[in-house]
Amino acid sequence: MSDIPVDYRTRLDLAELVARIERQQEEVRKFVSERNKLDAEAAKLRAEEMKLQAEERKLGRDRFLAPWLVIVAIIGGLITIAATIAHWKGWSG
């Protein structure tokens, strides 16, 4: 008798093995495609986060500068009013 088992044909169905490998490869390709999509989405979210951080910094600067701008505007307005009054009264030289 030989050392080959009687059911070797059922264990060694190459067509089935190839089909299984192809199915697994297709599944891997789908996972890779999905990972690539997720990577692209993550990159978009990082870019959006950077934009929001820049906007936050800008708003922080604006919040700091706003009171100074108001003070400068008030002083400018007072100087304009004083100059106008002085001009009306003939005080300007």
C-alpha positions as CSV (number, residue, x, y, z in Angstrom):
1,M,0.0,0.0,0.0
2,S,1.1,3.6,-0.6
3,D,1.4,6.3,2.0
4,I,-1.3,8.5,0.2
5,P,-4.5,8.6,2.2
6,V,-7.7,7.5,0.4
7,D,-9.3,11.0,0.8
8,Y,-6.4,13.0,-0.4
9,R,-8.5,14.4,-3.3
10,T,-10.9,16.1,-0.9
11,R,-8.1,17.5,1.2
12,L,-6.2,18.7,-1.7
13,D,-8.8,20.6,-3.7
14,L,-6.6,23.2,-5.3
15,A,-9.4,25.0,-7.0
16,E,-11.1,25.5,-3.6
17,L,-7.8,26.7,-2.0
18,V,-7.2,29.2,-4.9
19,A,-10.8,30.4,-4.6
20,R,-10.4,30.9,-0.8
21,I,-7.1,32.7,-1.2
22,E,-8.7,35.0,-3.8
23,R,-11.6,35.7,-1.5
24,Q,-9.2,36.5,1.3
25,Q,-7.2,38.8,-1.0
26,E,-10.4,40.6,-2.0
27,E,-11.3,41.1,1.6
28,V,-7.8,42.4,2.3
29,R,-8.2,44.8,-0.6
30,K,-11.5,46.1,0.8
31,F,-9.9,46.6,4.2
32,V,-7.0,48.5,2.6
33,S,-9.4,50.6,0.6
34,E,-11.4,51.4,3.7
35,R,-8.2,52.2,5.7
36,N,-7.2,54.6,2.9
37,K,-10.6,56.3,3.0
38,L,-10.3,56.6,6.8
39,D,-6.8,58.0,6.5
40,A,-8.0,60.6,4.0
41,E,-10.9,61.5,6.3
42,A,-8.4,61.8,9.2
43,A,-6.2,64.1,7.1
44,K,-9.2,66.3,6.3
45,L,-10.2,66.5,10.0
46,R,-6.6,67.4,11.0
47,A,-6.6,70.2,8.4
48,E,-10.0,71.4,9.7
49,E,-8.6,71.3,13.3
50,M,-5.6,73.4,12.2
51,K,-8.0,76.0,10.6
52,L,-10.1,76.1,13.8
53,Q,-7.0,76.6,15.9
54,A,-5.8,79.4,13.7
55,E,-9.3,81.0,14.0
56,E,-9.1,80.6,17.8
57,R,-5.8,82.4,17.9
58,K,-7.1,85.2,15.7
59,L,-10.2,85.6,17.9
60,G,-7.9,85.7,21.0
61,R,-5.9,88.5,19.4
62,D,-9.1,90.3,18.5
63,R,-10.4,90.0,22.0
64,F,-7.1,91.4,23.4
65,L,-7.0,94.3,20.8
66,A,-10.7,95.3,20.9
67,P,-10.5,97.3,24.1
68,W,-7.4,99.1,22.9
69,L,-9.1,99.9,19.6
70,V,-12.1,101.3,21.5
71,I,-9.8,103.5,23.6
72,V,-7.9,104.8,20.5
73,A,-11.2,105.5,18.8
74,I,-12.5,107.4,21.8
75,I,-9.3,109.4,22.0
76,G,-9.4,110.1,18.3
77,G,-13.0,111.2,18.6
78,L,-12.3,113.5,21.5
79,I,-9.3,115.0,19.6
80,T,-11.6,115.6,16.6
81,I,-14.3,117.2,18.7
82,A,-11.7,119.4,20.5
83,A,-10.2,120.4,17.2
84,T,-13.6,121.2,15.8
85,I,-14.5,123.3,18.8
86,A,-11.2,125.1,18.7
87,H,-11.7,125.8,15.0
88,W,-15.2,127.3,15.7
89,K,-13.9,129.5,18.4
90,G,-10.9,130.6,16.4
91,W,-8.4,129.0,18.7
92,S,-6.6,127.1,16.0
93,G,-3.5,128.7,14.8
